[in-house]
Amino acid sequence: MPQKRQHAAALLEVLACLTLALVLYHSLAGGTLLQAGPYNSYALQAENWLAGRNYIADGESYPWLELAVYEGRYYQSFPPVPAVLMLPLVAAFGGWQALPGGLIMLELALLCAAGGYLCCMRSGMAPDTCAYFTVFVSMGSNLFWMSTSDGVWFLAQLCGLLFAVWGLYFVQGRSPGQTALASLCMALAVGCRPFYALLLACWLVWRAYKQRSVCAILPALLPAAAVAVGMMAYNYVRFGSVTEFGHNYLPEFTRADYGQFSLHYLLPNLLQLLRPVTLDAQGVLQFEKFNGFLFFIANPLFLLAMLRGAAVSLPGRTEPRRNDLPLPAAGRCIAAVCAVLTALTCMHRTLGGWQFGARYMVDLFPWLLIWFMARPTWRPGAGAKALCGMAVLFNLYGAVYMLGA
């Protein structure tokens, strides 16, 4: 079978499995696939935009949502890109509570999985390896549980990763058009989760260093700049600051002694990312459901990356590596970036609140993928496949477990 047909077949099979898994989940949840969830404040914001408001009317009527309070008005407190995605859907369905939330998240999960597969394919990986990483990310991580609900937090993370992996696909293209699409995707990822700014910045700096030409930089710079200007203008109109999305005006953070970000949170949050999963005397799993547990248990892609990194670092071990990937892919660089992002994440007052696993760590997946994309000849052996299988089982269990948590 030609290589393109093999990739098409493998991608289709993975997407079919992911679709079935999410449909089965919503069946167990009581038939929630076509229901709107109560926490999609992005859709609520889109409804208010359609009514000509940049704030949330009657915001006090939604005490369960994380709404910023500024000068007597209520505002959506997260970066706005997912709300832009909700805009045509709210217009089509007539209101934010009429959206088929589960179905929308399923479709976004499929787009994210497709982007992950294609960026691996473009790096030169074999079809079975592309499928392996796509399954690992979409079903063997916290991303699966987040794909089951259209809550504002999960929608932001899913969309952020979706745009990031499509950005990784387009950065490997050679035309100015694909460079512009890469820039747009990465900038939109920042508009979902701000820490993706490091991915965008590293790519722009790397490209500037390699190209050293203004004409070569413009297709990479202009789309990102346009998105940044749009978001900064939106912030300024609402809060009088180009950098303020609204989180600093959440009551949770205005009442906190150290605000939203502080070094005081760093060590306690790091320790929370290391809390173990254990079995009690009856053989029942015991784990924390607030602010995360041992990060590589629910997201074992980190464990795979650490084991592979250690293996290739052994004396006398060599592995073919791409040198033309337009992002830094050395193991030390990837490890340093992940450490910096983890530290910055842990300086936030919370690590994501009520959850299964350590969902904030999903934001680091593009960096792990970059490391593997630079080493496309590697293929998973029996141990790696077993690790992926256990990851899928654990996260399917977690998603169902959280229905009654």
C-alpha positions in Angstrom: 0.0 0.0 0.0 1.4 3.4 -0.9 2.6 5.5 2.0 -0.1 8.2 1.7 -2.8 5.5 1.7 -1.2 3.9 4.8 -1.3 7.3 6.6 -4.9 8.0 5.5 -6.0 4.6 6.8 -4.1 4.9 10.1 -5.5 8.4 10.7 -9.1 7.3 9.9 -8.8 4.4 12.3 -7.5 6.5 15.1 -10.3 9.1 14.6 -12.9 6.3 14.6 -11.6 5.0 17.9 -11.6 8.4 19.5 -15.1 9.1 18.2 -16.4 5.8 19.6 -14.7 6.4 23.0 -16.3 9.8 23.4 -19.7 8.5 22.2 -19.5 5.7 24.7 -18.5 8.1 27.4 -21.5 10.4 26.8 -23.8 7.3 26.8 -22.5 6.4 30.2 -22.9 10.0 31.3 -26.6 9.7 30.5 -26.8 10.9 27.0 -24.9 14.2 27.2 -23.4 14.3 23.7 -25.9 16.9 22.4 -26.3 18.8 25.6 -24.8 22.2 26.5 -22.8 22.3 29.7 -23.4 25.0 32.3 -19.7 26.2 32.3 -19.2 27.4 28.7 -18.7 31.1 29.5 -17.1 31.4 26.1 -20.4 30.8 24.5 -22.1 33.1 26.9 -19.6 35.8 25.9 -20.3 35.1 22.2 -24.0 35.6 22.9 -23.3 39.0 24.5 -21.1 40.0 21.6 -24.0 39.3 19.3 -26.1 41.6 21.4 -23.4 44.4 21.1 -21.8 44.0 24.6 -18.2 43.2 25.5 -19.3 42.4 29.0 -21.7 39.8 30.4 -25.1 41.2 31.1 -26.6 40.1 34.4 -23.3 38.5 35.4 -24.4 38.2 38.9 -26.9 35.6 37.7 -24.0 33.2 36.9 -22.3 32.7 40.3 -20.9 29.3 39.2 -18.8 30.9 36.4 -15.4 32.5 36.8 -16.4 36.0 35.8 -14.2 39.1 36.4 -15.8 42.0 38.2 -14.5 45.4 37.1 -16.1 48.8 37.7 -19.5 47.1 38.5 -19.6 45.0 35.3 -19.0 41.3 34.8 -16.5 40.1 32.1 -15.4 36.8 30.6 -12.0 36.4 32.3 -10.2 34.1 29.9 -8.3 34.9 26.6 -10.9 35.4 23.9 -10.1 33.0 21.0 -12.4 30.1 22.0 -15.2 32.7 22.3 -14.6 33.7 18.7 -14.9 30.0 17.7 -18.2 29.9 19.6 -19.6 33.0 17.9 -21.0 31.4 14.7 -22.3 28.4 16.6 -24.2 30.6 19.1 -25.6 32.6 16.1 -26.6 29.4 14.4 -28.2 27.7 17.4 -29.8 30.8 18.8 -28.2 30.9 22.3 -25.3 29.7 24.4 -27.5 27.1 26.2 -28.8 25.6 23.0 -25.3 24.4 21.8 -24.6 20.7 21.5 -21.6 21.0 23.8 -20.5 17.4 23.8 -20.6 17.2 20.1 -18.7 20.4 19.6 -15.9 19.1 22.0 -15.9 15.8 20.1 -15.3 17.6 16.8 -12.6 19.8 18.3 -10.9 16.7 19.8 -11.0 15.1 16.3 -9.4 18.2 14.8 -6.7 18.2 17.5 -6.0 14.5 16.9 -5.8 15.0 13.2 -3.3 17.9 13.7 -1.2 15.8 16.0 -1.1 13.0 13.5 -0.3 15.2 10.5 2.5 17.1 12.3 4.1 13.7 13.2 3.6 12.5 9.6 5.2 15.6 8.2 8.2 15.0 10.4 8.8 11.7 8.6 7.4 9.2 11.1 5.9 5.9 9.9 2.1 5.5 9.9 2.1 3.3 13.0 4.3 5.7 14.9 2.0 8.7 14.0 -1.0 6.7 15.1 0.8 5.8 18.4 1.5 9.4 19.4 -2.0 10.5 18.3 -3.6 7.8 20.5 -1.2 8.6 23.4 -2.1 12.4 23.3 -5.8 12.2 22.5 -6.8 9.2 24.6 -3.9 8.3 26.9 -3.7 11.7 28.6 -5.9 14.2 30.5 -6.9 15.5 27.1 -9.5 12.7 26.9 -11.3 13.7 30.0 -11.2 17.4 29.0 -12.7 16.4 25.6 -15.8 15.2 27.3 -17.0 18.6 28.6 -17.4 22.1 27.1 -16.6 23.8 30.3 -14.5 27.0 29.9 -11.3 25.5 31.3 -11.4 22.4 29.1 -12.4 24.2 26.0 -9.5 26.6 26.4 -7.0 23.8 26.8 -8.3 21.6 24.0 -8.3 24.6 21.6 -4.9 25.7 22.7 -3.4 22.3 22.0 -5.4 22.1 18.7 -3.9 25.3 17.4 -0.4 24.4 18.7 -0.2 21.0 16.9 -1.6 22.5 13.7 1.1 25.2 14.1 3.7 22.4 14.3 2.3 21.0 11.1 2.6 24.2 9.2 6.0 25.2 10.5 7.4 22.3 8.6 6.2 23.7 5.3 8.4 25.8 3.1 6.0 28.2 1.4 5.2 31.7 2.7 1.6 30.7 2.9 2.3 27.8 5.3 4.6 30.0 7.3 1.8 32.5 7.7 -0.6 29.7 8.7 1.9 28.5 11.3 2.1 32.0 12.7 -1.6 32.3 12.9 -2.1 29.0 14.6 0.5 29.6 17.2 -0.9 33.1 17.9 -4.4 31.6 18.3 -3.0 29.1 20.7 -1.7 32.0 22.8 -5.2 33.4 22.6 -6.4 30.2 24.3 -3.6 29.5 26.8 -1.1 32.4 27.2 1.9 30.2 28.0 2.0 29.1 24.4 3.6 32.4 23.8 6.9 30.7 24.6 6.4 28.3 21.7 5.6 31.1 19.3 8.5 33.2 20.6 11.0 30.3 20.2 9.9 29.7 16.6 10.1 33.3 15.7 13.6 33.7 17.2 14.8 30.5 15.7 13.5 31.5 12.3 15.0 35.0 12.5 18.4 33.4 13.5 18.3 30.9 10.6 16.9 33.2 7.9 18.4 36.6 8.8 16.2 38.3 6.2 13.3 40.7 6.8 11.4 39.3 3.9 11.6 35.8 5.3 10.5 36.9 8.7 7.4 38.9 7.6 5.1 35.9 6.8 6.0 34.5 10.3 5.6 37.8 12.1 2.6 39.6 10.6 -0.2 37.1 11.4 1.0 36.7 15.0 1.3 40.5 15.3 -2.3 41.0 13.9 -3.7 38.5 16.5 -1.7 40.1 19.3 -2.9 43.6 18.4 -6.5 42.4 18.3 -6.3 40.8 21.7 -4.4 43.7 23.2 -7.0 46.1 21.9 -9.8 44.0 23.3 -8.1 43.9 26.7 -7.6 47.7 26.7 -11.2 48.4 25.8 -12.4 46.3 28.7 -9.8 46.8 31.4 -7.6 49.7 30.3 -4.6 47.4 30.0 -3.3 45.6 27.0 -2.1 42.6 29.1 -5.2 42.1 31.3 -7.6 39.4 30.2 -9.6 39.6 33.4 -8.3 36.9 35.7 -6.7 39.4 38.1 -10.3 40.8 38.7 -11.7 37.4 39.7 -13.0 37.6 43.3 -10.9 34.5 44.0 -7.7 36.4 43.2 -8.7 39.8 44.5 -9.2 38.2 47.9 -5.9 36.2 47.8 -3.0 37.5 49.9 -0.5 37.0 47.0 -2.8 37.5 44.0 -3.0 35.3 41.0 0.8 34.6 40.5 3.4 34.5 43.2 6.6 32.7 44.1 4.8 31.8 47.3 2.8 29.2 45.4 5.7 27.6 43.6 6.9 25.0 46.1 3.5 23.9 47.4 2.2 23.4 43.8 5.3 21.5 42.8 4.8 19.2 45.6 1.2 18.7 44.5 2.4 17.6 41.1 4.3 14.8 42.9 1.5 13.4 45.0 1.3 9.7 44.5 -1.5 7.4 43.4 -1.8 4.4 45.8 -4.0 1.4 46.5 -5.7 1.0 49.9 -6.2 -2.2 51.8 -9.2 -3.1 49.7 -7.4 -2.5 46.4 -9.1 0.8 45.7 -7.2 3.5 44.0 -6.5 6.5 46.1 -5.6 9.9 44.6 -6.2 13.6 45.1 -9.0 15.2 43.1 -8.0 18.8 43.7 -5.0 20.5 42.1 -3.6 17.4 40.6 -1.5 14.3 41.4 1.8 12.8 40.1 1.9 14.4 36.7 3.3 11.5 34.7 0.7 9.0 35.9 -2.2 10.5 34.1 0.0 11.9 31.4 2.6 9.1 30.8 3.9 10.8 27.6 6.2 12.6 30.0 7.5 9.2 31.3 8.0 8.0 27.7 10.0 11.2 26.9 12.1 10.9 30.0 12.9 7.2 29.4 13.8 7.9 25.7 15.9 10.9 26.6 17.8 8.9 29.2 18.3 6.0 26.7 19.8 8.2 23.9 22.0 9.9 26.5 23.8 6.7 27.4 27.5 6.5 26.3 27.8 5.0 22.8 24.1 5.5 21.9 23.3 7.4 18.8 20.0 8.0 17.1 19.3 9.7 13.7 18.0 13.2 14.2 16.5 15.8 11.9 18.5 19.1 11.9 16.0 21.0 9.7 13.1 21.2 12.1 12.4 24.9 12.5 12.4 24.8 16.3 15.0 23.9 18.9 14.7 20.2 19.5 17.8 19.3 21.6 16.9 17.3 24.6 18.5 19.8 27.0 16.5 22.6 25.4 13.2 20.7 25.6 13.9 19.8 29.2 14.7 23.4 30.1 11.6 24.7 28.4 9.4 22.2 30.2 11.0 23.0 33.5 10.5 26.8 33.0 6.8 26.3 31.9 6.2 23.9 34.9 7.7 26.5 37.3 5.6 29.3 35.8 2.5 27.1 36.0 3.2 26.3 39.6 3.4 30.0 40.4 -0.3 30.2 39.7 -2.5 30.2 42.8 -4.1 26.9 41.7 -3.2 24.0 39.5 -6.6 23.7 37.9 -8.8 22.9 40.9 -11.1 19.9 40.7 -9.8 17.4 38.2 -8.5 14.0 37.4 -4.7 14.0 36.9 -2.7 17.1 36.2 -4.4 18.8 33.4 -2.2 21.9 33.1 0.7 19.7 32.1 -1.1 18.9 28.8 0.0 22.4 27.7 3.6 21.0 27.5 2.8 18.3 25.0 3.9 20.3 21.9 7.4 20.4 23.3 7.5 16.6 23.8 6.2 16.1 20.3 8.9 18.4 19.0 11.6 16.2 20.6 10.1 13.0 19.0 9.5 14.8 15.6 13.2 15.5 15.5 13.9 11.8 15.8 11.3 10.3 13.4 13.0 7.0 12.8 12.1 5.8 16.4 9.3 3.3 16.5 7.6 2.1 19.7 8.5 -1.3 20.9 6.5 -3.6 23.2 7.2 -1.6 26.3 6.2 1.7 24.8 3.0 0.2 23.4 2.2 -1.2 26.8 2.7 2.1 28.4 0.4 3.8 25.9 -2.2 1.0 26.4 -2.1 1.5 30.2 -2.3 5.3 29.7 -5.5 4.9 27.7 -7.1 2.5 30.2 -6.2 4.8 33.1 -7.6 7.9 31.4 -10.8 6.1 30.3 -11.2 5.0 33.9 -10.6 8.6 35.1 -13.1 10.1 32.8 -15.8 7.7 34.0 -14.7 8.0 37.6 -15.2 11.8 37.6 -18.8 11.3 36.6 -19.5 10.4 40.2 -16.7 12.3 41.9 
